[in-house]
Amino acid sequence: MMTDPARTCGSCTACCKALEVMELTKPLGKWCPHCSIGKGCTIYAERPLSCREFRCEWLKGLGEEQDRPDQTKVIPDYIKLPEGLPGGVFQMWELSEGSLASAYVKRMTLSALRGEVWVSHIPLHGRKRLFVPRSQTVTEEIASALMRENITVADWP
């Protein structure tokens, strides 16, 4: 999906906290030293490639105005899997402790799973959780790889 030209980040700087930026050695869940919170990037013109390329699903047109990441405290992101693998993974990055338990996250997770899309919840602290649609299975090889990456495969309630 292309970015919705009517949508801009505005005062949302959620990705500046939640996401890892390897080029800046910025870890997950920590504010970027170049972020002016609620205003934007202080090195915008020179920002790293990973920052330039990232577009959350809200920017691409998912949801309503109130679903902007700085409002929901969750960054939605869809990753298409490489050719030959089915579907993709809908990731939800936690911006504030406990926001992965919100009604918004529950609604988005259920919708993705019903659409046969795998879902990953990425908390500020602790293990990532991967939810797999009931019609699909996780092979031992995939389960081993997930464990090495500190990802727990979980059942959706």
VENMO-V414229 format. One record per backbone hydrogen bond with DSSP energy under -1.0 kcal/mol. CO is the residue of the C=O (numbers start at 1). NH is the residue of the N-H. Records with the same first field share a line. If there is no record, write none. Layout:
# VENMO-V414229
CO->NH ; NH
This chain:
# VENMO-V414229
4->7
9->12
13->16
14->17 ; 18
15->19
16->32
18->29
21->24 ; 26
22->25
26->21
27->30
32->35
34->42
36->39 ; 40
40->36
43->46
44->47
48->52
49->53
50->54
56->60
57->62
58->61
59->4
64->67
65->68
68->71 ; 72
69->73
73->95
75->93
76->57
77->91
79->89
82->85
87->81
88->118
89->79
90->120
91->77
92->122
93->75
96->99
98->101
99->102
102->106
103->107
104->108
105->109
106->110
107->111
108->112
109->113
110->114
111->115
112->117
113->116
118->90
119->131
120->92
121->129
122->94
128->152
129->121
130->154
131->119
133->136
139->143
140->144
141->145
142->146
143->147
144->148
145->149
146->151
147->150
150->128
152->130
